[in-house]
């Protein structure tokens, strides 16, 4: 049976809480503090990006695995700003256009990853925002909150990734 390793082997510099379920079949990653945020208002540039990356080992000898990844973020758009997110695992990627929805929203980017005998999940989450450089009120604020992953099919019983214990 395939399981996630208990500790990432690489991560970009953002501070995170990383918790793997008791059975190793799911994990939750929470961004700590102000988290993983992108705000175009603080920049002169009309386009801004922010990238988070993480590598989590996969243990076990399954011939094929399928894993569902869900990246949660909040998005606030002002006066024609645009936003998108890209979630990629080992080269399989999904793009979510976040600007076609409500001006302020919570968003989930979902990727169902499938592969033969992967040794790790090389995960990248990209936030992309654009603003109208001729409109001083145009601004986009994106804040990633969490990334959850779970092997499919899900085990019977309570479903969903683990939640880290509250800080004391």
PyMOL commands that place a pseudoatom at each C-alpha (Angstrom):
pseudoatom trace, name=CA, resn=UNK, resi=1, chain=A, elem=C, hetatm=0, pos=[0.000, 0.000, 0.000]
pseudoatom trace, name=CA, resn=UNK, resi=2, chain=A, elem=C, hetatm=0, pos=[1.344, 3.421, -0.972]
pseudoatom trace, name=CA, resn=UNK, resi=3, chain=A, elem=C, hetatm=0, pos=[1.720, 6.045, 1.764]
pseudoatom trace, name=CA, resn=UNK, resi=4, chain=A, elem=C, hetatm=0, pos=[3.207, 9.511, 2.143]
pseudoatom trace, name=CA, resn=UNK, resi=5, chain=A, elem=C, hetatm=0, pos=[6.502, 9.975, 3.944]
pseudoatom trace, name=CA, resn=UNK, resi=6, chain=A, elem=C, hetatm=0, pos=[6.207, 11.760, 7.309]
pseudoatom trace, name=CA, resn=UNK, resi=7, chain=A, elem=C, hetatm=0, pos=[8.572, 14.594, 6.382]
pseudoatom trace, name=CA, resn=UNK, resi=8, chain=A, elem=C, hetatm=0, pos=[9.006, 16.549, 3.134]
pseudoatom trace, name=CA, resn=UNK, resi=9, chain=A, elem=C, hetatm=0, pos=[12.457, 16.163, 1.564]
pseudoatom trace, name=CA, resn=UNK, resi=10, chain=A, elem=C, hetatm=0, pos=[12.343, 19.699, 0.136]
pseudoatom trace, name=CA, resn=UNK, resi=11, chain=A, elem=C, hetatm=0, pos=[10.237, 22.817, 0.531]
pseudoatom trace, name=CA, resn=UNK, resi=12, chain=A, elem=C, hetatm=0, pos=[10.511, 26.427, -0.536]
pseudoatom trace, name=CA, resn=UNK, resi=13, chain=A, elem=C, hetatm=0, pos=[11.032, 29.021, 2.169]
pseudoatom trace, name=CA, resn=UNK, resi=14, chain=A, elem=C, hetatm=0, pos=[7.415, 29.578, 3.291]
pseudoatom trace, name=CA, resn=UNK, resi=15, chain=A, elem=C, hetatm=0, pos=[6.663, 28.443, 6.836]
pseudoatom trace, name=CA, resn=UNK, resi=16, chain=A, elem=C, hetatm=0, pos=[4.139, 25.578, 6.934]
pseudoatom trace, name=CA, resn=UNK, resi=17, chain=A, elem=C, hetatm=0, pos=[2.543, 23.066, 9.274]
pseudoatom trace, name=CA, resn=UNK, resi=18, chain=A, elem=C, hetatm=0, pos=[2.690, 19.624, 7.653]
pseudoatom trace, name=CA, resn=UNK, resi=19, chain=A, elem=C, hetatm=0, pos=[0.719, 16.684, 9.061]
pseudoatom trace, name=CA, resn=UNK, resi=20, chain=A, elem=C, hetatm=0, pos=[0.339, 13.163, 7.704]
pseudoatom trace, name=CA, resn=UNK, resi=21, chain=A, elem=C, hetatm=0, pos=[-2.615, 10.986, 8.729]
pseudoatom trace, name=CA, resn=UNK, resi=22, chain=A, elem=C, hetatm=0, pos=[-1.990, 8.006, 11.028]
pseudoatom trace, name=CA, resn=UNK, resi=23, chain=A, elem=C, hetatm=0, pos=[-2.340, 5.576, 8.106]
pseudoatom trace, name=CA, resn=UNK, resi=24, chain=A, elem=C, hetatm=0, pos=[-0.066, 7.699, 5.875]
pseudoatom trace, name=CA, resn=UNK, resi=25, chain=A, elem=C, hetatm=0, pos=[-2.700, 7.925, 3.138]
pseudoatom trace, name=CA, resn=UNK, resi=26, chain=A, elem=C, hetatm=0, pos=[-3.357, 11.695, 3.432]
pseudoatom trace, name=CA, resn=UNK, resi=27, chain=A, elem=C, hetatm=0, pos=[-1.632, 14.910, 4.359]
pseudoatom trace, name=CA, resn=UNK, resi=28, chain=A, elem=C, hetatm=0, pos=[-2.565, 18.495, 5.120]
pseudoatom trace, name=CA, resn=UNK, resi=29, chain=A, elem=C, hetatm=0, pos=[-0.259, 21.412, 4.650]
pseudoatom trace, name=CA, resn=UNK, resi=30, chain=A, elem=C, hetatm=0, pos=[-1.257, 24.717, 6.276]
pseudoatom trace, name=CA, resn=UNK, resi=31, chain=A, elem=C, hetatm=0, pos=[0.484, 28.003, 5.538]
pseudoatom trace, name=CA, resn=UNK, resi=32, chain=A, elem=C, hetatm=0, pos=[1.573, 29.664, 8.813]
pseudoatom trace, name=CA, resn=UNK, resi=33, chain=A, elem=C, hetatm=0, pos=[1.121, 33.323, 9.761]
pseudoatom trace, name=CA, resn=UNK, resi=34, chain=A, elem=C, hetatm=0, pos=[0.399, 35.589, 6.821]
pseudoatom trace, name=CA, resn=UNK, resi=35, chain=A, elem=C, hetatm=0, pos=[1.018, 32.478, 4.764]
pseudoatom trace, name=CA, resn=UNK, resi=36, chain=A, elem=C, hetatm=0, pos=[1.602, 32.352, 1.083]
pseudoatom trace, name=CA, resn=UNK, resi=37, chain=A, elem=C, hetatm=0, pos=[0.206, 35.628, -0.232]
pseudoatom trace, name=CA, resn=UNK, resi=38, chain=A, elem=C, hetatm=0, pos=[0.333, 37.711, -3.407]
pseudoatom trace, name=CA, resn=UNK, resi=39, chain=A, elem=C, hetatm=0, pos=[-0.832, 41.351, -3.519]
pseudoatom trace, name=CA, resn=UNK, resi=40, chain=A, elem=C, hetatm=0, pos=[-0.425, 43.361, -6.735]
pseudoatom trace, name=CA, resn=UNK, resi=41, chain=A, elem=C, hetatm=0, pos=[-1.174, 46.647, -4.940]
pseudoatom trace, name=CA, resn=UNK, resi=42, chain=A, elem=C, hetatm=0, pos=[2.326, 46.852, -3.479]
pseudoatom trace, name=CA, resn=UNK, resi=43, chain=A, elem=C, hetatm=0, pos=[3.986, 46.662, -6.892]
pseudoatom trace, name=CA, resn=UNK, resi=44, chain=A, elem=C, hetatm=0, pos=[4.361, 48.872, -9.954]
pseudoatom trace, name=CA, resn=UNK, resi=45, chain=A, elem=C, hetatm=0, pos=[4.356, 45.753, -12.139]
pseudoatom trace, name=CA, resn=UNK, resi=46, chain=A, elem=C, hetatm=0, pos=[1.034, 44.918, -13.821]
pseudoatom trace, name=CA, resn=UNK, resi=47, chain=A, elem=C, hetatm=0, pos=[1.699, 41.154, -13.404]
pseudoatom trace, name=CA, resn=UNK, resi=48, chain=A, elem=C, hetatm=0, pos=[2.853, 39.360, -10.263]
pseudoatom trace, name=CA, resn=UNK, resi=49, chain=A, elem=C, hetatm=0, pos=[3.542, 35.709, -9.433]
pseudoatom trace, name=CA, resn=UNK, resi=50, chain=A, elem=C, hetatm=0, pos=[4.342, 33.672, -6.347]
pseudoatom trace, name=CA, resn=UNK, resi=51, chain=A, elem=C, hetatm=0, pos=[5.494, 30.049, -6.312]
pseudoatom trace, name=CA, resn=UNK, resi=52, chain=A, elem=C, hetatm=0, pos=[5.447, 27.475, -3.503]
pseudoatom trace, name=CA, resn=UNK, resi=53, chain=A, elem=C, hetatm=0, pos=[7.149, 24.101, -3.929]
pseudoatom trace, name=CA, resn=UNK, resi=54, chain=A, elem=C, hetatm=0, pos=[7.319, 20.926, -1.855]
pseudoatom trace, name=CA, resn=UNK, resi=55, chain=A, elem=C, hetatm=0, pos=[8.605, 17.378, -2.299]
pseudoatom trace, name=CA, resn=UNK, resi=56, chain=A, elem=C, hetatm=0, pos=[6.946, 14.569, -0.330]
pseudoatom trace, name=CA, resn=UNK, resi=57, chain=A, elem=C, hetatm=0, pos=[8.261, 10.983, -0.624]
pseudoatom trace, name=CA, resn=UNK, resi=58, chain=A, elem=C, hetatm=0, pos=[5.913, 8.119, -1.500]
pseudoatom trace, name=CA, resn=UNK, resi=59, chain=A, elem=C, hetatm=0, pos=[6.555, 4.803, 0.203]
pseudoatom trace, name=CA, resn=UNK, resi=60, chain=A, elem=C, hetatm=0, pos=[5.196, 1.384, -0.719]
pseudoatom trace, name=CA, resn=UNK, resi=61, chain=A, elem=C, hetatm=0, pos=[5.168, -0.806, -3.781]
pseudoatom trace, name=CA, resn=UNK, resi=62, chain=A, elem=C, hetatm=0, pos=[1.837, -0.147, -5.503]
pseudoatom trace, name=CA, resn=UNK, resi=63, chain=A, elem=C, hetatm=0, pos=[2.010, -0.577, -9.277]
pseudoatom trace, name=CA, resn=UNK, resi=64, chain=A, elem=C, hetatm=0, pos=[-0.087, 2.565, -9.823]
pseudoatom trace, name=CA, resn=UNK, resi=65, chain=A, elem=C, hetatm=0, pos=[-1.260, 5.396, -7.573]
pseudoatom trace, name=CA, resn=UNK, resi=66, chain=A, elem=C, hetatm=0, pos=[-3.983, 8.002, -7.837]
pseudoatom trace, name=CA, resn=UNK, resi=67, chain=A, elem=C, hetatm=0, pos=[-3.887, 10.997, -5.506]
pseudoatom trace, name=CA, resn=UNK, resi=68, chain=A, elem=C, hetatm=0, pos=[-6.276, 13.907, -5.180]
pseudoatom trace, name=CA, resn=UNK, resi=69, chain=A, elem=C, hetatm=0, pos=[-4.680, 17.277, -4.372]
pseudoatom trace, name=CA, resn=UNK, resi=70, chain=A, elem=C, hetatm=0, pos=[-6.766, 20.283, -3.291]
pseudoatom trace, name=CA, resn=UNK, resi=71, chain=A, elem=C, hetatm=0, pos=[-5.181, 23.730, -2.896]
pseudoatom trace, name=CA, resn=UNK, resi=72, chain=A, elem=C, hetatm=0, pos=[-7.353, 26.264, -1.070]
pseudoatom trace, name=CA, resn=UNK, resi=73, chain=A, elem=C, hetatm=0, pos=[-6.965, 30.024, -1.429]
pseudoatom trace, name=CA, resn=UNK, resi=74, chain=A, elem=C, hetatm=0, pos=[-8.887, 33.232, -0.915]
pseudoatom trace, name=CA, resn=UNK, resi=75, chain=A, elem=C, hetatm=0, pos=[-9.087, 35.724, -3.764]
pseudoatom trace, name=CA, resn=UNK, resi=76, chain=A, elem=C, hetatm=0, pos=[-10.098, 39.390, -3.776]
pseudoatom trace, name=CA, resn=UNK, resi=77, chain=A, elem=C, hetatm=0, pos=[-10.195, 41.318, -7.058]
pseudoatom trace, name=CA, resn=UNK, resi=78, chain=A, elem=C, hetatm=0, pos=[-10.722, 45.051, -7.559]
pseudoatom trace, name=CA, resn=UNK, resi=79, chain=A, elem=C, hetatm=0, pos=[-11.559, 47.002, -10.740]
pseudoatom trace, name=CA, resn=UNK, resi=80, chain=A, elem=C, hetatm=0, pos=[-10.718, 44.539, -13.482]
pseudoatom trace, name=CA, resn=UNK, resi=81, chain=A, elem=C, hetatm=0, pos=[-7.830, 42.676, -11.859]
pseudoatom trace, name=CA, resn=UNK, resi=82, chain=A, elem=C, hetatm=0, pos=[-7.331, 39.058, -12.895]
pseudoatom trace, name=CA, resn=UNK, resi=83, chain=A, elem=C, hetatm=0, pos=[-6.080, 35.982, -11.056]
pseudoatom trace, name=CA, resn=UNK, resi=84, chain=A, elem=C, hetatm=0, pos=[-5.239, 32.350, -11.745]
pseudoatom trace, name=CA, resn=UNK, resi=85, chain=A, elem=C, hetatm=0, pos=[-3.637, 29.449, -9.912]
pseudoatom trace, name=CA, resn=UNK, resi=86, chain=A, elem=C, hetatm=0, pos=[-1.626, 26.525, -11.224]
pseudoatom trace, name=CA, resn=UNK, resi=87, chain=A, elem=C, hetatm=0, pos=[-1.284, 23.288, -9.264]
pseudoatom trace, name=CA, resn=UNK, resi=88, chain=A, elem=C, hetatm=0, pos=[1.310, 20.850, -10.595]
pseudoatom trace, name=CA, resn=UNK, resi=89, chain=A, elem=C, hetatm=0, pos=[2.514, 17.459, -9.344]
pseudoatom trace, name=CA, resn=UNK, resi=90, chain=A, elem=C, hetatm=0, pos=[5.314, 15.659, -11.202]
pseudoatom trace, name=CA, resn=UNK, resi=91, chain=A, elem=C, hetatm=0, pos=[4.416, 17.451, -14.438]
pseudoatom trace, name=CA, resn=UNK, resi=92, chain=A, elem=C, hetatm=0, pos=[0.658, 16.872, -14.301]
pseudoatom trace, name=CA, resn=UNK, resi=93, chain=A, elem=C, hetatm=0, pos=[-0.954, 20.290, -13.952]
pseudoatom trace, name=CA, resn=UNK, resi=94, chain=A, elem=C, hetatm=0, pos=[-4.270, 22.081, -13.704]
pseudoatom trace, name=CA, resn=UNK, resi=95, chain=A, elem=C, hetatm=0, pos=[-4.958, 25.799, -14.170]
pseudoatom trace, name=CA, resn=UNK, resi=96, chain=A, elem=C, hetatm=0, pos=[-7.856, 27.563, -12.448]
pseudoatom trace, name=CA, resn=UNK, resi=97, chain=A, elem=C, hetatm=0, pos=[-9.062, 30.944, -13.714]
pseudoatom trace, name=CA, resn=UNK, resi=98, chain=A, elem=C, hetatm=0, pos=[-10.023, 32.755, -10.533]
pseudoatom trace, name=CA, resn=UNK, resi=99, chain=A, elem=C, hetatm=0, pos=[-11.016, 36.046, -12.173]
pseudoatom trace, name=CA, resn=UNK, resi=100, chain=A, elem=C, hetatm=0, pos=[-14.181, 34.707, -13.803]
pseudoatom trace, name=CA, resn=UNK, resi=101, chain=A, elem=C, hetatm=0, pos=[-15.951, 34.366, -10.477]
pseudoatom trace, name=CA, resn=UNK, resi=102, chain=A, elem=C, hetatm=0, pos=[-17.024, 36.689, -7.656]
pseudoatom trace, name=CA, resn=UNK, resi=103, chain=A, elem=C, hetatm=0, pos=[-14.776, 39.667, -6.724]
pseudoatom trace, name=CA, resn=UNK, resi=104, chain=A, elem=C, hetatm=0, pos=[-14.108, 38.157, -3.249]
pseudoatom trace, name=CA, resn=UNK, resi=105, chain=A, elem=C, hetatm=0, pos=[-14.175, 34.379, -2.903]
pseudoatom trace, name=CA, resn=UNK, resi=106, chain=A, elem=C, hetatm=0, pos=[-12.631, 31.241, -1.539]
pseudoatom trace, name=CA, resn=UNK, resi=107, chain=A, elem=C, hetatm=0, pos=[-11.307, 28.981, -4.248]
pseudoatom trace, name=CA, resn=UNK, resi=108, chain=A, elem=C, hetatm=0, pos=[-10.144, 25.382, -4.568]
pseudoatom trace, name=CA, resn=UNK, resi=109, chain=A, elem=C, hetatm=0, pos=[-7.797, 24.156, -7.268]
pseudoatom trace, name=CA, resn=UNK, resi=110, chain=A, elem=C, hetatm=0, pos=[-8.163, 20.370, -7.620]
pseudoatom trace, name=CA, resn=UNK, resi=111, chain=A, elem=C, hetatm=0, pos=[-5.757, 17.986, -9.345]
pseudoatom trace, name=CA, resn=UNK, resi=112, chain=A, elem=C, hetatm=0, pos=[-6.271, 14.234, -9.624]
pseudoatom trace, name=CA, resn=UNK, resi=113, chain=A, elem=C, hetatm=0, pos=[-2.778, 12.888, -10.144]
pseudoatom trace, name=CA, resn=UNK, resi=114, chain=A, elem=C, hetatm=0, pos=[-2.162, 9.363, -11.465]
pseudoatom trace, name=CA, resn=UNK, resi=115, chain=A, elem=C, hetatm=0, pos=[1.133, 7.628, -12.223]
pseudoatom trace, name=CA, resn=UNK, resi=116, chain=A, elem=C, hetatm=0, pos=[2.960, 4.313, -12.229]
pseudoatom trace, name=CA, resn=UNK, resi=117, chain=A, elem=C, hetatm=0, pos=[5.227, 3.854, -9.176]
pseudoatom trace, name=CA, resn=UNK, resi=118, chain=A, elem=C, hetatm=0, pos=[6.226, 7.445, -8.382]
pseudoatom trace, name=CA, resn=UNK, resi=119, chain=A, elem=C, hetatm=0, pos=[8.894, 7.747, -5.690]
pseudoatom trace, name=CA, resn=UNK, resi=120, chain=A, elem=C, hetatm=0, pos=[7.805, 11.250, -4.653]
pseudoatom trace, name=CA, resn=UNK, resi=121, chain=A, elem=C, hetatm=0, pos=[5.351, 14.069, -5.242]
pseudoatom trace, name=CA, resn=UNK, resi=122, chain=A, elem=C, hetatm=0, pos=[7.095, 17.170, -6.582]
pseudoatom trace, name=CA, resn=UNK, resi=123, chain=A, elem=C, hetatm=0, pos=[4.352, 19.679, -5.916]
pseudoatom trace, name=CA, resn=UNK, resi=124, chain=A, elem=C, hetatm=0, pos=[4.279, 23.287, -7.130]
pseudoatom trace, name=CA, resn=UNK, resi=125, chain=A, elem=C, hetatm=0, pos=[1.518, 25.833, -6.472]
pseudoatom trace, name=CA, resn=UNK, resi=126, chain=A, elem=C, hetatm=0, pos=[1.680, 29.064, -8.449]
pseudoatom trace, name=CA, resn=UNK, resi=127, chain=A, elem=C, hetatm=0, pos=[-0.421, 32.167, -7.852]
pseudoatom trace, name=CA, resn=UNK, resi=128, chain=A, elem=C, hetatm=0, pos=[-0.663, 34.605, -10.773]
pseudoatom trace, name=CA, resn=UNK, resi=129, chain=A, elem=C, hetatm=0, pos=[-2.290, 38.038, -10.608]
pseudoatom trace, name=CA, resn=UNK, resi=130, chain=A, elem=C, hetatm=0, pos=[-2.652, 40.861, -13.075]
pseudoatom trace, name=CA, resn=UNK, resi=131, chain=A, elem=C, hetatm=0, pos=[-3.896, 44.402, -12.745]
pseudoatom trace, name=CA, resn=UNK, resi=132, chain=A, elem=C, hetatm=0, pos=[-4.744, 47.161, -15.225]
pseudoatom trace, name=CA, resn=UNK, resi=133, chain=A, elem=C, hetatm=0, pos=[-1.694, 49.444, -15.061]
pseudoatom trace, name=CA, resn=UNK, resi=134, chain=A, elem=C, hetatm=0, pos=[-3.775, 52.409, -16.268]
pseudoatom trace, name=CA, resn=UNK, resi=135, chain=A, elem=C, hetatm=0, pos=[-6.346, 51.948, -13.486]
pseudoatom trace, name=CA, resn=UNK, resi=136, chain=A, elem=C, hetatm=0, pos=[-5.015, 52.911, -10.013]
pseudoatom trace, name=CA, resn=UNK, resi=137, chain=A, elem=C, hetatm=0, pos=[-7.891, 51.033, -8.315]
pseudoatom trace, name=CA, resn=UNK, resi=138, chain=A, elem=C, hetatm=0, pos=[-7.104, 47.727, -10.036]
pseudoatom trace, name=CA, resn=UNK, resi=139, chain=A, elem=C, hetatm=0, pos=[-5.655, 45.257, -7.551]
pseudoatom trace, name=CA, resn=UNK, resi=140, chain=A, elem=C, hetatm=0, pos=[-5.629, 41.532, -6.798]
pseudoatom trace, name=CA, resn=UNK, resi=141, chain=A, elem=C, hetatm=0, pos=[-4.961, 39.869, -3.449]
pseudoatom trace, name=CA, resn=UNK, resi=142, chain=A, elem=C, hetatm=0, pos=[-4.508, 36.086, -3.324]
pseudoatom trace, name=CA, resn=UNK, resi=143, chain=A, elem=C, hetatm=0, pos=[-3.744, 34.138, -0.156]
pseudoatom trace, name=CA, resn=UNK, resi=144, chain=A, elem=C, hetatm=0, pos=[-3.114, 30.386, -0.173]
pseudoatom trace, name=CA, resn=UNK, resi=145, chain=A, elem=C, hetatm=0, pos=[-4.467, 28.693, 2.943]
pseudoatom trace, name=CA, resn=UNK, resi=146, chain=A, elem=C, hetatm=0, pos=[-3.837, 24.972, 2.606]
pseudoatom trace, name=CA, resn=UNK, resi=147, chain=A, elem=C, hetatm=0, pos=[-3.000, 22.045, 0.383]
pseudoatom trace, name=CA, resn=UNK, resi=148, chain=A, elem=C, hetatm=0, pos=[-4.583, 18.661, 1.091]
pseudoatom trace, name=CA, resn=UNK, resi=149, chain=A, elem=C, hetatm=0, pos=[-3.679, 15.354, -0.549]
pseudoatom trace, name=CA, resn=UNK, resi=150, chain=A, elem=C, hetatm=0, pos=[-5.215, 11.906, -0.263]
pseudoatom trace, name=CA, resn=UNK, resi=151, chain=A, elem=C, hetatm=0, pos=[-4.631, 8.592, -2.008]
pseudoatom trace, name=CA, resn=UNK, resi=152, chain=A, elem=C, hetatm=0, pos=[-7.631, 7.298, -3.943]
pseudoatom trace, name=CA, resn=UNK, resi=153, chain=A, elem=C, hetatm=0, pos=[-9.736, 5.318, -3.445]
pseudoatom trace, name=CA, resn=UNK, resi=154, chain=A, elem=C, hetatm=0, pos=[-10.404, 6.726, -0.017]
pseudoatom trace, name=CA, resn=UNK, resi=155, chain=A, elem=C, hetatm=0, pos=[-10.411, 4.339, 2.906]
pseudoatom trace, name=CA, resn=UNK, resi=156, chain=A, elem=C, hetatm=0, pos=[-13.796, 3.564, 4.490]
pseudoatom trace, name=CA, resn=UNK, resi=157, chain=A, elem=C, hetatm=0, pos=[-14.734, 5.583, 7.552]
pseudoatom trace, name=CA, resn=UNK, resi=158, chain=A, elem=C, hetatm=0, pos=[-14.112, 9.248, 8.296]
pseudoatom trace, name=CA, resn=UNK, resi=159, chain=A, elem=C, hetatm=0, pos=[-12.724, 10.889, 5.195]
pseudoatom trace, name=CA, resn=UNK, resi=160, chain=A, elem=C, hetatm=0, pos=[-10.454, 13.807, 4.611]
pseudoatom trace, name=CA, resn=UNK, resi=161, chain=A, elem=C, hetatm=0, pos=[-6.922, 14.755, 5.455]
pseudoatom trace, name=CA, resn=UNK, resi=162, chain=A, elem=C, hetatm=0, pos=[-5.691, 15.159, 9.018]
pseudoatom trace, name=CA, resn=UNK, resi=163, chain=A, elem=C, hetatm=0, pos=[-5.910, 18.466, 10.816]
pseudoatom trace, name=CA, resn=UNK, resi=164, chain=A, elem=C, hetatm=0, pos=[-2.789, 19.480, 12.754]
pseudoatom trace, name=CA, resn=UNK, resi=165, chain=A, elem=C, hetatm=0, pos=[-3.308, 19.925, 16.502]
pseudoatom trace, name=CA, resn=UNK, resi=166, chain=A, elem=C, hetatm=0, pos=[-3.945, 23.524, 17.652]
pseudoatom trace, name=CA, resn=UNK, resi=167, chain=A, elem=C, hetatm=0, pos=[-0.946, 25.449, 18.876]
pseudoatom trace, name=CA, resn=UNK, resi=168, chain=A, elem=C, hetatm=0, pos=[-0.636, 25.590, 22.651]
for i in range(1, 168): cmd.bond("trace and resi %d" % i, "trace and resi %d" % (i + 1))
show_as sticks, trace
zoom trace
